[in-house]
Amino acid sequence: MGVRSSATALLSYDLIVVAADVADVVRGAGGWLYDRVRAGWKVDVVIPGGSDARPLDILGVRAVEAGRAARELPTDPAALAVSARAFGIDADLRTHVTRALRQGVAEVTMWGEGNAAGAGAAPVQFRLSPAARAFKAHALAAAGLPGRVETTEQFRSCALWYPTDGPDLVAVR
Protein backbone atom coordinates (compact mmCIF):
# COMPACT_ATOMS: atom_id res chain seq x y z
CA MET A 1 0.00 0.00 0.00
CA GLY A 2 2.59 2.62 1.06
CA VAL A 3 2.22 6.20 2.14
CA ARG A 4 -0.03 8.61 0.33
CA SER A 5 -0.19 12.37 0.50
CA SER A 6 -3.06 14.14 2.16
CA ALA A 7 -4.62 17.53 1.49
CA THR A 8 -5.29 17.91 5.21
CA ALA A 9 -3.27 20.67 6.86
CA LEU A 10 -1.22 19.41 9.77
CA LEU A 11 -1.26 21.64 12.81
CA SER A 12 1.79 22.15 14.96
CA TYR A 13 2.77 24.33 17.86
CA ASP A 14 5.48 26.91 17.25
CA LEU A 15 7.92 27.82 20.01
CA ILE A 16 10.21 30.78 19.31
CA VAL A 17 13.23 30.96 21.62
CA VAL A 18 15.50 34.00 21.97
CA ALA A 19 18.83 33.55 23.72
CA ALA A 20 21.89 35.66 24.41
CA ASP A 21 24.06 32.90 22.92
CA VAL A 22 24.10 29.16 22.28
CA ALA A 23 25.57 28.30 25.69
CA ASP A 24 22.81 30.32 27.38
CA VAL A 25 19.99 28.33 25.78
CA VAL A 26 21.62 24.90 26.06
CA ARG A 27 22.49 25.39 29.74
CA GLY A 28 19.19 27.01 30.76
CA ALA A 29 16.57 25.29 28.62
CA GLY A 30 18.19 22.53 26.53
CA GLY A 31 16.35 19.59 28.07
CA TRP A 32 12.94 21.29 27.94
CA LEU A 33 13.46 22.24 24.29
CA TYR A 34 14.54 18.71 23.39
CA ASP A 35 11.43 17.25 25.01
CA ARG A 36 9.19 19.82 23.32
CA VAL A 37 10.60 18.81 19.92
CA ARG A 38 9.95 15.15 20.76
CA ALA A 39 6.36 16.10 21.66
CA GLY A 40 5.84 17.55 18.16
CA TRP A 41 6.61 21.22 18.69
CA LYS A 42 8.43 23.21 16.00
CA VAL A 43 11.20 24.98 17.93
CA ASP A 44 13.23 27.84 16.43
CA VAL A 45 16.06 29.38 18.46
CA VAL A 46 17.21 32.90 17.55
CA ILE A 47 20.94 33.30 18.21
CA PRO A 48 23.60 35.87 17.28
CA GLY A 49 25.02 35.57 13.77
CA GLY A 50 28.14 33.47 13.38
CA SER A 51 27.31 31.22 16.34
CA ASP A 52 28.17 27.52 16.27
CA ALA A 53 24.75 25.85 16.03
CA ARG A 54 25.95 22.24 16.54
CA PRO A 55 24.73 22.08 20.15
CA LEU A 56 21.27 23.16 18.97
CA ASP A 57 21.33 20.57 16.17
CA ILE A 58 21.96 17.91 18.83
CA LEU A 59 18.81 19.06 20.65
CA GLY A 60 16.77 18.87 17.44
CA VAL A 61 15.91 22.57 17.33
CA ARG A 62 16.42 24.89 14.38
CA ALA A 63 18.94 27.70 14.80
CA VAL A 64 17.95 31.03 13.24
CA GLU A 65 20.43 33.90 13.04
CA ALA A 66 19.22 37.17 14.53
CA GLY A 67 18.39 39.77 11.91
CA ARG A 68 16.55 39.25 8.65
CA ALA A 69 16.16 35.47 9.09
CA ALA A 70 14.51 36.02 12.47
CA ARG A 71 11.99 38.42 10.92
CA GLU A 72 10.66 35.50 8.84
CA LEU A 73 9.59 33.57 11.95
CA PRO A 74 5.89 33.31 12.86
CA THR A 75 4.67 36.59 14.33
CA ASP A 76 2.18 34.92 16.68
CA PRO A 77 3.76 31.68 17.93
CA ALA A 78 1.92 29.50 20.44
CA ALA A 79 4.82 30.02 22.82
CA LEU A 80 7.77 32.31 23.36
CA ALA A 81 10.79 31.46 25.51
CA VAL A 82 13.36 34.09 26.39
CA SER A 83 16.64 34.18 28.24
CA ALA A 84 16.69 36.75 31.03
CA ARG A 85 20.11 37.84 29.71
CA ALA A 86 18.73 38.50 26.22
CA PHE A 87 15.67 40.23 27.69
CA GLY A 88 17.91 42.49 29.75
CA ILE A 89 20.05 43.71 26.85
CA ASP A 90 17.54 43.99 23.98
CA ALA A 91 14.91 46.77 24.19
CA ASP A 92 13.04 45.50 21.10
CA LEU A 93 12.78 42.04 22.64
CA ARG A 94 11.46 43.51 25.89
CA THR A 95 8.79 45.38 23.92
CA HIS A 96 7.80 42.22 22.00
CA VAL A 97 7.60 40.06 25.14
CA THR A 98 5.68 42.69 27.07
CA ARG A 99 3.20 43.01 24.19
CA ALA A 100 2.73 39.23 24.06
CA LEU A 101 2.05 39.18 27.80
CA ARG A 102 -0.38 42.09 27.62
CA GLN A 103 -2.30 40.67 24.65
CA GLY A 104 -2.37 37.17 26.11
CA VAL A 105 -1.56 35.53 22.79
CA ALA A 106 1.28 33.19 23.77
CA GLU A 107 2.74 31.16 26.58
CA VAL A 108 5.76 33.17 27.74
CA THR A 109 8.55 31.33 29.54
CA MET A 110 11.85 32.76 30.76
CA TRP A 111 14.97 31.24 32.24
CA GLY A 112 17.87 32.87 34.04
CA GLU A 113 18.28 35.30 36.91
CA GLY A 114 15.61 37.87 37.73
CA ASN A 115 11.89 38.32 37.22
CA ALA A 116 12.14 40.02 33.86
CA ALA A 117 8.92 38.45 32.57
CA GLY A 118 6.86 40.54 34.97
CA ALA A 119 4.68 40.05 37.97
CA GLY A 120 2.39 37.53 36.27
CA ALA A 121 5.21 35.04 35.77
CA ALA A 122 5.16 32.15 38.21
CA PRO A 123 8.18 29.99 39.09
CA VAL A 124 7.91 26.61 37.36
CA GLN A 125 10.17 23.68 36.71
CA PHE A 126 10.46 21.06 34.01
CA ARG A 127 11.50 17.48 34.76
CA LEU A 128 13.77 16.28 31.95
CA SER A 129 13.16 12.90 30.39
CA PRO A 130 16.13 10.50 30.44
CA ALA A 131 16.56 11.13 26.70
CA ALA A 132 16.54 14.91 27.25
CA ARG A 133 19.25 14.56 29.89
CA ALA A 134 21.41 12.51 27.54
CA PHE A 135 20.97 14.84 24.57
CA LYS A 136 21.50 17.93 26.76
CA ALA A 137 24.75 16.40 28.07
CA HIS A 138 26.00 15.96 24.48
CA ALA A 139 24.87 19.48 23.54
CA LEU A 140 26.67 20.93 26.57
CA ALA A 141 29.85 19.06 25.62
CA ALA A 142 29.58 20.36 22.03
CA ALA A 143 29.25 23.90 23.45
CA GLY A 144 32.35 23.37 25.60
CA LEU A 145 30.35 23.31 28.84
CA PRO A 146 31.22 20.17 30.76
CA GLY A 147 29.27 19.29 33.85
CA ARG A 148 26.42 17.37 35.33
CA VAL A 149 22.92 17.63 33.88
CA GLU A 150 20.31 18.20 36.56
CA THR A 151 16.97 16.36 36.47
CA THR A 152 14.99 19.63 36.34
CA GLU A 153 15.26 23.05 34.71
CA GLN A 154 13.90 26.18 36.38
CA PHE A 155 11.80 28.84 34.65
CA ARG A 156 9.28 31.61 35.20
CA SER A 157 6.19 31.24 33.03
CA CYS A 158 2.96 32.92 32.06
CA ALA A 159 1.10 29.97 30.57
CA LEU A 160 -2.02 31.72 29.37
CA TRP A 161 -4.21 28.91 28.10
CA TYR A 162 -3.54 26.37 30.81
CA PRO A 163 -2.51 26.63 34.46
CA THR A 164 1.21 27.21 35.05
CA ASP A 165 1.35 23.66 36.37
CA GLY A 166 0.00 22.46 33.02
CA PRO A 167 1.22 19.68 30.78
CA ASP A 168 4.98 20.04 31.12
CA LEU A 169 5.84 22.97 33.38
CA VAL A 170 5.10 22.29 37.04
CA ALA A 171 4.59 25.05 39.60
CA VAL A 172 7.32 25.39 42.20
CA ARG A 173 5.82 25.38 45.67
PyMOL commands that set and color helices and strands:
alter all, ss='L'
color gray80, all
select helices_A, chain A and resi 22-38+54-59+68-71+84-89+91-103+130-142
alter helices_A, ss='H'
color red, helices_A
select strands_A, chain A and resi 14-18+42-47+62-65+79-83+107-111+122-127+152-158+170-171
alter strands_A, ss='S'
color yellow, strands_A
deselect
rebuild
show_as cartoon
